[in-house]
Amino acid sequence: MSFLYPGFLFAFAALTIPVLIHLFNFRRFKKVFFTNVRFLQEVKMDTQSNLRLKHLLVLACRLLAVSFLILAFARPVIRNTKNSTLSTHKIISIYIDNSFSMESMGTNGRLIDEALRKAHEIIKAYSSTDRFQLLTNDFEVRHQRLVNRSEMENLIDEVKTGSAVRKLSEVVQRMRDASQNSGGEKNTHVICLLSDFQKSTADLGEIKSDSTEKIYLVPLTAPKQSNVYVDTCFFTTPYVQLNTPTELKVQIKNSSGDDVKNIPLKLTVNGIQKSLTSIDIPANGSVTASLNFTASEAGWQQGEVSITDYPVTFDDTYYLSFFITPRLNLLCINGKETNKYLDALFGHDEYFTFTNVDENKIDYSSLGNYHLIILNELKSPSSGLVQELLRFTANGGTVIILPNPAGDLQAMNNFLAAVHAPKFSEAITVDERIASFEFGSILFSDVFEKTGDKNQIMDLPVVKKYFPVENIIGQQILMKLQNQSSFLSMTENGKGKLFLFSVPLNTDFSGLPVHALFVPLFHRMALLSSGVLPVNAIIGRDQQAEINDSIVAGDKVYHLQNAANKTDVIAAERVSEGKHVISFQNQIKLAGNYELKNGNRTPAIITFNYNRSESDLSCLNKDELDKIISSTGMQNMIPLESGKENLTVSLSRIDQGTHLWKWCIIFALVFLAAEILLIRFFRIRLTAKPITA
């Protein structure tokens, strides 16, 4: 046992005062004359021992009362040598998990409100001379400095839930950085983590041990952990066509231990409800629902998929955006005359703007205005065309290459190598037939009817002559001949695709131009080129996005705007290798579809969604926390049970030991009361003796 203020022990010298009072009885006696002196002597002798006993008891009570009062001022403490921190100067870092999962209802209300109360209890356990740091998932700059206790209380009151998600190892490292940058002498660092300790973020095993710090874990858990949320959604086709039925797949998960039934699922596009259904989800399972709709407007579309679920609601809505091209611009670059089959397919369809141009009359500056470029039997492609095609495919364009039977094979192969496509060999005359398709490719998805044998398609085109294609890394063979040679292959460059046929559209080489497969095959490749890729971002994780914008901004400024959230932030923009990259650097805090404005133009709709890692409410319980601590050997990591005891008391006992001053006050009062009772009720009764004559 030790004393916080041992100087008060010198006050034990005051115990001499009641002793002196006892030794020198300052009572004044009054003389009373009696006739029978012998009788008075007998009374004195009979009461002297009782009076002495009373005085001794009163003296003992006074001495003990004063002694315990002195000990109370000296503050006796029984220290816990294992967990006590010896440094008199401390830095107390408190982390409050303010993620959306802390909106769950605990036994005492919302978990975030309970965390704030516990944070106030923690700071009361330490001295006003200690320094404090508050940290949340937002990683605000103002939380990187140390403050006094009064400022800390104000910072705690300002904490609100937000969309940011952090690993606990990141949080602890940031706290250590603030402690190390504080300067001055080496202080004892106390870290308090108030969280629900979700399994997705509580990477306690990644925290390295440090002998100069103590880490207290304060778990805050809800009695019933349940949540139903929209995990993701996607279209079954790589594009959405105007006035054409479209299917949207929505994946919904249930993280609770109970089945949920009749959850309403709604799709809204541009503020108009397009589809509605209800779903059933098994316990701790997921389902994929289908929503069908028809888009009636061209351009950017803003959609949202929503369900109804309580109490965790941040993940009940999933935002999406997509672009519908009103018309597709197709360019056919011809090495000789135009191709009548391509003219017949695209030249009379109002959805396509089909342009033919001679190989020697290409306007390179206009290539970016097209969605699909067809290279039809080029004779001698130039190096300028190579560079423009690389830029075109990198930005998401699609290129179809048809070989020239009479062209220079070496020149063609040099061109193919430059655009990262496989090379041709000398043409082979052989009686072959298309034998198989790569049905897993997006090119043939939902094109053919499903049968028992997916390669059993009758009357496939015959091939009389073809150019064998070499195999390269990254090549995907979409159609094969019976001898396993490639008939149609695809390679990717950036966001774009390059399709390479081993035959020209000529009936002397194959029956494809007059076969029923020709129309859906080329129509599909054209439609695949229609999409402007959506730009999706996760709040708190993604800091930038690449957009399709062929116009250099110049002095104009990009704005991210959302009318519903009343948000308008300036986004930084840079151009790298012809690509426009927009940086928003954690300026977006609310999920939604944000219009990217550059003057009066809208180059893109950027969709921001909350991080779904917070949606799974599975948390570490006390046994799991103890197991992780024991397995990692973190002796300085101590879990606290927040519900049983006030944290001020718990931390004071752990950090400083068991304080005994309250017991000293109680004992002092007890002995003072005993003294009063002795004086008030301890009476001496005289016993009369018979007097003999």
Salt bridges, closest charged atoms under 4 A:
GLU42 OE2 - ARG38 NH1 3.03
ASP113 OD2 - ARG110 NE 3.17
GLU121 OE1 - LYS118 NZ 3.65
GLU140 OE1 - ARG142 NE 2.99
ASP157 OD1 - HIS120 NE2 2.80
GLU158 OE1 - ARG142 NH1 2.78
GLU185 OE2 - HIS89 NE2 3.46
GLU213 OE2 - ARG176 NH2 2.45
GLU213 OE1 - HIS189 ND1 3.68
ASP231 OD2 - LYS253 NZ 3.84
GLU247 OE2 - LYS249 NZ 3.23
ASP258 OD2 - LYS224 NZ 3.75
GLU377 OE1 - LYS336 NZ 3.41
GLU388 OE2 - ARG391 NH1 3.17
ASP542 OD1 - ARG541 NE 3.18
GLU546 OE2 - LYS495 NZ 3.38
ASP549 OD2 - ARG601 NH2 3.09
ASP568 OD1 - HIS559 ND1 2.89
GLU573 OE2 - HIS580 ND1 2.98
GLU595 OE1 - LYS597 NZ 3.57
GLU624 OE2 - LYS199 NZ 3.56
ASP626 OD2 - LYS622 NZ 3.04
GLU641 OE1 - LYS644 NZ 3.31
GLU645 OE2 - ARG653 NH1 3.02
ASP655 OD2 - LYS90 NZ 3.76
GLU675 OE2 - ARG62 NE 2.40
